[in-house]
């Protein structure tokens, strides 16, 4: 079977270049709801694990599951030179799968949090100017692993059985994004600019929207640790995304990002630049 989450990894950063030697730290929450996961099941595949999710394996076909979860993430971004940014991220959170079978929907979940590790780089191919937005290409590799120890037939707690399964996902992602900075001022701020040039807030409210499209390849593996059997696969997906960064002070800011394709993914948090 092959798992295909529709949403991709959040970027959390815009396409604009950073000053040479900059270090940026982001802390944010990333969540996903109603994430479509397509299981491509072939007739000869091992489709029922002891105590685990069961699939209708009498014939080949697609089984649509739903995933949901969330994680707290810390991301470090470093730009040593003018064009390239290098980053690494670690996240801790939970994830569950709702898998339909022949009679009920099995919800796979676990007590222990999963781990997400990400590494990547971003190349600024067009810096932002007064008349043109910034454009960048972002490439990353992410690995996530979740342990499932319970399954609830029909999603009803207290009725489910014990399982021992592990879901591992490797995601390879390339994103193209563009961003631009806009400054919003009222009439009083514009008239008083000359008297308050040293004030960060007197420069107006800055907004930096960003967006683009992501291509990702997901390789998934669901292993039953009791029997040793496992199945997996890979598939490509494309999803657009939109985000907004709001600089609060010169080195601090807030951001939010979302993607809406076959479910929805969102992220929001704080950034600090050194």
C-alpha positions as CSV (number, residue, x, y, z in Angstrom):
1,X,0.0,0.0,0.0
2,X,1.2,3.5,-0.5
3,X,0.3,6.4,1.7
4,X,-0.1,9.9,0.1
5,X,-0.7,12.8,2.5
6,X,-2.0,15.7,0.5
7,X,-0.4,18.4,2.6
8,X,3.3,19.1,2.5
9,X,5.9,20.4,4.9
10,X,5.4,24.0,6.1
11,X,8.2,26.4,5.1
12,X,7.6,29.1,7.7
13,X,9.9,31.6,5.9
14,X,9.5,34.0,3.0
15,X,11.5,34.2,-0.2
16,X,13.4,37.4,0.9
17,X,17.1,37.1,1.4
18,X,18.6,37.6,4.9
19,X,21.7,39.7,5.7
20,X,25.0,37.9,5.3
21,X,25.8,35.9,8.5
22,X,22.2,35.9,9.8
23,X,20.9,33.3,12.1
24,X,17.1,32.9,12.5
25,X,15.2,30.7,15.0
26,X,11.5,29.8,14.5
27,X,9.3,28.2,17.1
28,X,5.8,27.2,15.8
29,X,3.0,24.8,15.9
30,X,2.1,22.8,12.8
31,X,-1.2,20.9,12.4
32,X,-3.0,18.9,9.8
33,X,-6.7,17.9,9.7
34,X,-8.7,15.7,7.3
35,X,-5.5,14.9,5.5
36,X,-6.3,12.4,2.7
37,X,-4.1,9.3,2.6
38,X,-4.7,6.9,-0.3
39,X,-3.8,3.3,0.3
40,X,-3.2,1.4,-3.0
41,X,-3.9,-2.2,-2.0
42,X,-3.1,-5.1,-4.3
43,X,-4.9,-8.5,-4.0
44,X,-1.8,-10.5,-3.0
45,X,-0.6,-7.9,-0.4
46,X,-0.7,-8.6,3.3
47,X,-3.6,-6.3,4.2
48,X,-4.6,-7.3,7.7
49,X,-2.3,-7.1,10.6
50,X,-3.1,-8.9,13.9
51,X,-5.2,-6.4,15.9
52,X,-4.5,-3.7,13.5
53,X,-6.1,-2.0,10.5
54,X,-7.9,-4.3,8.1
55,X,-8.4,-3.7,4.4
56,X,-10.7,-5.3,1.8
57,X,-8.0,-7.3,0.0
58,X,-10.1,-9.5,-2.1
59,X,-9.4,-7.2,-5.0
60,X,-6.9,-4.4,-5.8
61,X,-7.9,-0.8,-5.5
62,X,-7.6,2.4,-3.6
63,X,-8.7,2.9,0.0
64,X,-9.0,6.5,1.3
65,X,-7.9,7.1,4.8
66,X,-7.8,10.3,6.9
67,X,-4.9,11.5,8.9
68,X,-4.7,14.3,11.6
69,X,-2.2,15.4,14.0
70,X,0.0,18.3,15.3
71,X,3.5,19.0,16.4
72,X,5.6,21.7,18.0
73,X,8.6,22.6,15.8
74,X,11.9,24.5,16.3
75,X,13.7,25.5,13.2
76,X,17.1,27.1,12.7
77,X,17.9,29.1,9.5
78,X,21.5,30.3,8.7
79,X,22.6,32.4,5.8
80,X,26.4,32.4,5.7
81,X,26.6,34.2,2.3
82,X,24.4,36.3,0.0
83,X,22.2,33.7,-1.7
84,X,21.8,30.4,0.2
85,X,20.0,29.7,3.4
86,X,20.6,26.4,5.3
87,X,18.2,25.1,7.8
88,X,17.4,22.2,10.2
89,X,14.2,21.5,12.2
90,X,13.0,19.1,14.9
91,X,9.4,18.5,15.8
92,X,7.6,16.5,18.4
93,X,3.9,15.7,18.1
94,X,1.1,13.1,17.5
95,X,-0.6,11.6,14.5
96,X,-3.5,9.3,14.0
97,X,-5.0,7.5,11.0
98,X,-8.7,6.7,10.3
99,X,-8.7,3.7,8.0
100,X,-12.0,2.3,6.6
101,X,-12.4,-1.5,6.4
102,X,-15.2,-3.7,5.2
103,X,-17.4,-3.0,8.2
104,X,-16.1,-0.2,10.4
105,X,-13.5,2.6,10.4
106,X,-10.4,1.8,12.4
107,X,-8.6,4.7,14.1
108,X,-4.9,4.0,14.7
109,X,-3.4,6.1,17.5
110,X,-0.6,6.0,20.1
111,X,0.4,7.3,23.5
112,X,4.0,8.3,22.8
113,X,4.7,11.4,20.7
114,X,6.3,11.0,17.3
115,X,9.5,12.7,16.1
116,X,10.0,14.8,12.9
117,X,13.5,15.7,11.6
118,X,14.0,18.1,8.6
119,X,17.0,19.5,6.8
120,X,17.1,21.7,3.7
121,X,18.4,24.7,1.9
122,X,16.8,27.7,0.2
123,X,18.3,29.6,-2.9
124,X,17.2,33.2,-3.5
125,X,17.1,33.4,-7.3
126,X,15.6,36.9,-7.4
127,X,16.1,39.4,-4.5
128,X,13.3,41.7,-3.6
129,X,13.4,45.3,-4.9
130,X,11.1,48.3,-4.8
131,X,9.2,47.1,-7.9
132,X,9.7,43.3,-8.0
133,X,9.1,40.6,-5.4
134,X,11.6,38.1,-4.1
135,X,11.6,34.6,-5.6
136,X,13.3,31.6,-4.1
137,X,13.6,27.8,-4.5
138,X,13.4,25.6,-1.3
139,X,14.5,22.0,-1.1
140,X,14.2,19.8,1.9
141,X,14.2,16.2,3.3
142,X,12.0,15.3,6.2
143,X,11.6,12.1,8.2
144,X,8.8,11.4,10.6
145,X,8.0,8.4,12.8
146,X,4.9,7.5,14.8
147,X,4.1,4.5,17.0
148,X,0.5,3.2,17.2
149,X,-0.5,1.0,20.2
150,X,-4.3,1.2,20.0
151,X,-7.0,0.9,17.4
152,X,-10.6,1.9,18.0
153,X,-13.2,0.2,15.7
154,X,-15.5,3.0,14.6
155,X,-13.5,5.6,16.5
156,X,-15.0,4.6,19.9
157,X,-12.6,4.7,22.8
158,X,-12.7,1.8,25.1
159,X,-13.7,-0.7,22.4
160,X,-10.5,-0.9,20.5
161,X,-7.7,-3.4,20.9
162,X,-4.0,-3.2,21.4
163,X,-1.6,-3.1,18.5
164,X,2.1,-2.6,18.0
165,X,2.7,-0.8,14.7
166,X,5.1,1.9,13.5
167,X,4.5,4.4,10.7
168,X,7.6,5.9,9.1
169,X,7.5,8.6,6.4
170,X,10.2,10.2,4.3
171,X,9.3,13.3,2.4
172,X,11.4,14.9,-0.3
173,X,10.1,18.4,-1.2
174,X,10.9,21.2,-3.6
175,X,9.0,24.5,-3.4
176,X,9.0,27.7,-5.4
177,X,7.8,30.7,-3.5
178,X,7.5,34.5,-4.0
179,X,7.1,37.2,-1.4
180,X,7.0,41.0,-1.1
181,X,7.0,43.6,1.7
182,X,4.2,46.2,2.0
183,X,4.1,49.1,4.4
184,X,0.8,50.4,5.7
185,X,0.8,54.0,7.1
186,X,-2.0,56.3,8.2
187,X,-2.0,60.1,7.5
188,X,-0.5,61.0,10.9
189,X,2.3,58.5,10.5
190,X,3.2,59.9,7.1
191,X,3.3,63.5,8.3
192,X,5.4,62.6,11.4
193,X,8.0,60.3,9.7
194,X,10.7,62.9,9.6
195,X,10.5,63.5,13.3
196,X,10.6,59.8,14.2
197,X,13.1,58.3,11.8
198,X,14.7,56.4,14.7
199,X,11.5,54.7,15.8
200,X,10.8,51.2,14.3
201,X,7.1,51.5,14.8
202,X,7.0,54.9,13.2
203,X,8.0,53.3,9.9
204,X,4.4,51.9,9.6
205,X,2.9,48.4,9.8
206,X,4.8,46.0,7.6
207,X,3.2,43.0,6.0
208,X,5.0,40.4,4.0
209,X,2.7,37.9,2.2
210,X,4.2,34.9,0.5
211,X,3.1,31.9,-1.4
212,X,3.9,29.4,-4.1
213,X,3.6,25.8,-4.9
214,X,5.2,22.6,-3.5
215,X,6.1,19.4,-5.1
216,X,6.7,16.5,-2.6
217,X,7.5,12.8,-2.9
218,X,6.4,10.8,0.1
219,X,7.8,7.3,0.9
220,X,5.8,5.6,3.6
221,X,6.2,2.3,5.5
222,X,3.7,0.8,8.0
223,X,5.3,-2.0,10.0
224,X,3.6,-4.4,12.4
225,X,6.2,-4.9,15.1
226,X,4.5,-8.0,16.4
227,X,4.5,-10.0,13.2
228,X,7.4,-8.3,11.4
229,X,5.3,-7.6,8.3
230,X,5.2,-4.3,6.7
231,X,4.0,-2.5,3.5
232,X,4.7,0.8,1.9
233,X,5.0,2.8,-1.2
234,X,5.6,6.3,-2.7
235,X,3.7,8.9,-4.6
236,X,4.1,12.5,-5.8
237,X,1.8,15.3,-4.9
238,X,1.6,19.1,-5.7
239,X,-0.1,21.6,-3.4
240,X,-0.2,25.5,-3.4
241,X,0.4,27.4,-0.1
242,X,-0.1,30.9,1.2
243,X,1.5,32.6,4.2
244,X,1.9,36.0,5.9
245,X,4.8,37.3,7.9
246,X,4.3,40.3,10.2
247,X,7.5,41.9,11.5
248,X,6.9,43.1,15.1
249,X,10.3,44.7,15.7
250,X,13.5,44.8,13.7
251,X,14.6,41.3,14.6
252,X,11.3,39.7,15.7
253,X,8.2,38.7,13.8
254,X,5.1,36.5,13.6
255,X,4.0,34.3,10.7
256,X,1.1,32.0,9.7
257,X,0.9,29.6,6.7
258,X,-1.7,27.4,5.3
259,X,-2.3,24.9,2.5
260,X,-5.8,23.7,1.4
261,X,-5.8,20.6,-0.8
262,X,-7.7,17.4,0.3
263,X,-7.8,18.5,3.9
264,X,-5.9,21.4,5.3
265,X,-2.5,22.1,6.9
266,X,-1.6,25.1,8.9
267,X,1.4,26.5,10.9
268,X,1.8,29.6,13.1
269,X,4.6,30.9,15.3
270,X,7.3,33.3,16.2
271,X,10.7,34.1,14.6
272,X,13.8,35.8,16.1
273,X,16.7,36.9,14.0
274,X,20.2,37.4,15.3
